[in-house]
Amino acid sequence: MNPTSYNICSFVHRPAILNFKMNSKKLVFKKVKGAVINGIALIITVLVNLPRILAMFSLNIVENVSFNIVSSKDLLVRFVFLFVSSWIILQFNVNWRYNFRHFSSGLKDVGIALIVHVFVYFAVVQSLFAIYPIVVNKELTTPAINLFYFIYVVIFIILFFIANLLRLQIIQRENILENERLKRQNLQSELSALKNQLNPHFLFNSLNSLNFLVKENKEATTFVNKLSFMYRYILQSGQIDSISLKEELKFLESYIYLIKTRYRDKFSITIEIDDRFMDKNIPILALQLLVENAVKHNEISTIHPLTVRVYSEGDHIIVENKIRLRTSFVDSTGSGLGNLDKRYFLLKQQHIIIKNTNQIFKVNLPLN
């Protein structure tokens, strides 16, 4: 399998999915505009410091409430630290956090988020305690320090919920837009299929006629039967998006028979998958695509036979082969694995994992 060039099965006509124009690392996680984050951080900062602002201008509207220190320097320090910390927490939770979510599991993501929040919290309050006396020329009292701790805890919790509400709103809006795009693409796909569709009955009748003509040749009869089964399966793939691993392996068996008929002992494949995964669903034709690309892009000869492994490991199905690229030109659109990754995300909200180490090419398909 060529790590840089791939081609999806030519039988499958799925433009509604294959033309999914989103960067695989961003997908629905569109960034929130900086102006929105700045505005929210500013509003939070002003609201928290509003009593001191009013007191500084002798406009204290709350009776029996006074401040020991109400000066421009005091207000400036509080304002700057609160605004900066609010901005960091909002940016992290609505934008930065999703840059590494693609590479981390759910628990790891929660752990990293917790560490970042705790680190920012203590970094801000400790920096505030160190800088405040220098700027204001007055030490903070113990009650004032405890109050700072409490206020920043409350503010961080509020900012966390605001950030998640923003992210939820963005995702919902992007999902609505994407659903509309997919509806338009599905309509175009159906129109194209109507214009280009080959009558299946004609092809099946032709295969049946061919089967009758070669019935004395057992190998030819088996080949035609396998091809007929594959064609039915591929037609079915236009109606459904995912299928059980058991059914996909049954189809792969027919495809392997056709390949071995051509290459004989120059091609081999081993399949070792735990039975407990057989009822798990994967995108239809996923395994066939990976085996097809291994055949298409690698040398297959008596000297250099091709071996493909399909096996389960953890909660993944892994398809791997040794890389030995063909010297002859291979016509390819270069979109196979990219399209498979987009199909995976649409169906499972997960990405396939591609590895190329020590001339061994692996594709991990998540089963969760």
Secondary structure in CASP SS format (residue, H / E / C, confidence):
PFRMAT SS
TARGET T0000
AUTHOR 0000-0000-0000
METHOD secondary structure of the structure
MODEL  1
M C 1.00
N C 1.00
P C 1.00
T C 1.00
S C 1.00
Y C 1.00
N C 1.00
I C 1.00
C C 1.00
S C 1.00
F C 1.00
V C 1.00
H C 1.00
R C 1.00
P H 1.00
A H 1.00
I H 1.00
L H 1.00
N C 1.00
F C 1.00
K C 1.00
M C 1.00
N C 1.00
S C 1.00
K C 1.00
K C 1.00
L C 1.00
V C 1.00
F C 1.00
K C 1.00
K C 1.00
V C 1.00
K C 1.00
G H 1.00
A H 1.00
V H 1.00
I H 1.00
N H 1.00
G H 1.00
I H 1.00
A H 1.00
L H 1.00
I H 1.00
I H 1.00
T H 1.00
V H 1.00
L H 1.00
V H 1.00
N H 1.00
L H 1.00
P H 1.00
R H 1.00
I H 1.00
L H 1.00
A H 1.00
M H 1.00
F C 1.00
S C 1.00
L C 1.00
N C 1.00
I C 1.00
V C 1.00
E C 1.00
N C 1.00
V C 1.00
S C 1.00
F C 1.00
N C 1.00
I C 1.00
V C 1.00
S C 1.00
S H 1.00
K H 1.00
D H 1.00
L H 1.00
L H 1.00
V H 1.00
R H 1.00
F H 1.00
V H 1.00
F H 1.00
L H 1.00
F H 1.00
V H 1.00
S H 1.00
S H 1.00
W H 1.00
I H 1.00
I H 1.00
L H 1.00
Q H 1.00
F H 1.00
N H 1.00
V H 1.00
N H 1.00
W H 1.00
R H 1.00
Y H 1.00
N H 1.00
F H 1.00
R H 1.00
H C 1.00
F C 1.00
S C 1.00
S C 1.00
G H 1.00
L H 1.00
K H 1.00
D H 1.00
V H 1.00
G H 1.00
I H 1.00
A H 1.00
L H 1.00
I H 1.00
V H 1.00
H H 1.00
V H 1.00
F H 1.00
V H 1.00
Y H 1.00
F H 1.00
A H 1.00
V H 1.00
V H 1.00
Q H 1.00
S H 1.00
L H 1.00
F H 1.00
A H 1.00
I H 1.00
Y H 1.00
P H 1.00
I H 1.00
V H 1.00
V H 1.00
N C 1.00
K C 1.00
E C 1.00
L C 1.00
T C 1.00
T H 1.00
P H 1.00
A H 1.00
I H 1.00
N H 1.00
L H 1.00
F H 1.00
Y H 1.00
F H 1.00
I H 1.00
Y H 1.00
V H 1.00
V H 1.00
I H 1.00
F H 1.00
I H 1.00
I H 1.00
L H 1.00
F H 1.00
F H 1.00
I H 1.00
A H 1.00
N H 1.00
L H 1.00
L H 1.00
R H 1.00
L H 1.00
Q H 1.00
I H 1.00
I H 1.00
Q H 1.00
R H 1.00
E H 1.00
N H 1.00
I H 1.00
L H 1.00
E H 1.00
N H 1.00
E H 1.00
R H 1.00
L H 1.00
K H 1.00
R H 1.00
Q H 1.00
N H 1.00
L H 1.00
Q H 1.00
S H 1.00
E H 1.00
L H 1.00
S H 1.00
A H 1.00
L H 1.00
K H 1.00
N H 1.00
Q C 1.00
L C 1.00
N C 1.00
P H 1.00
H H 1.00
F H 1.00
L H 1.00
F H 1.00
N H 1.00
S H 1.00
L H 1.00
N H 1.00
S H 1.00
L H 1.00
N H 1.00
F H 1.00
L H 1.00
V C 1.00
K C 1.00
E C 1.00
N C 1.00
K H 1.00
E H 1.00
A H 1.00
T H 1.00
T H 1.00
F H 1.00
V H 1.00
N H 1.00
K H 1.00
L H 1.00
S H 1.00
F H 1.00
M H 1.00
Y H 1.00
R H 1.00
Y H 1.00
I H 1.00
L H 1.00
Q H 1.00
S H 1.00
G C 1.00
Q C 1.00
I C 1.00
D C 1.00
S E 1.00
I E 1.00
S E 1.00
L H 1.00
K H 1.00
E H 1.00
E H 1.00
L H 1.00
K H 1.00
F H 1.00
L H 1.00
E H 1.00
S H 1.00
Y H 1.00
I H 1.00
Y H 1.00
L H 1.00
I H 1.00
K H 1.00
T H 1.00
R H 1.00
Y H 1.00
R H 1.00
D H 1.00
K H 1.00
F E 1.00
S E 1.00
I E 1.00
T E 1.00
I E 1.00
E E 1.00
I C 1.00
D C 1.00
D H 1.00
R H 1.00
F H 1.00
M C 1.00
D C 1.00
K C 1.00
N E 1.00
I E 1.00
P E 1.00
I C 1.00
L C 1.00
A H 1.00
L H 1.00
Q H 1.00
L H 1.00
L H 1.00
V H 1.00
E H 1.00
N H 1.00
A H 1.00
V H 1.00
K H 1.00
H H 1.00
N E 1.00
E C 1.00
I C 1.00
S C 1.00
T C 1.00
I C 1.00
H C 1.00
P C 1.00
L E 1.00
T E 1.00
V E 1.00
R E 1.00
V E 1.00
Y E 1.00
S E 1.00
E E 1.00
G C 1.00
D C 1.00
H E 1.00
I E 1.00
I E 1.00
V E 1.00
E E 1.00
N E 1.00
K E 1.00
I C 1.00
R C 1.00
L E 1.00
R C 1.00
T C 1.00
S C 1.00
F C 1.00
V C 1.00
D C 1.00
S C 1.00
T C 1.00
G C 1.00
S C 1.00
G H 1.00
L H 1.00
G H 1.00
N H 1.00
L H 1.00
D H 1.00
K H 1.00
R H 1.00
Y H 1.00
F H 1.00
L H 1.00
L H 1.00
K H 1.00
Q C 1.00
Q C 1.00
H C 1.00
I C 1.00
I E 1.00
I E 1.00
K E 1.00
N E 1.00
T E 1.00
N C 1.00
Q C 1.00
I E 1.00
F E 1.00
K E 1.00
V E 1.00
N E 1.00
L E 1.00
P E 1.00
L C 1.00
N C 1.00
END
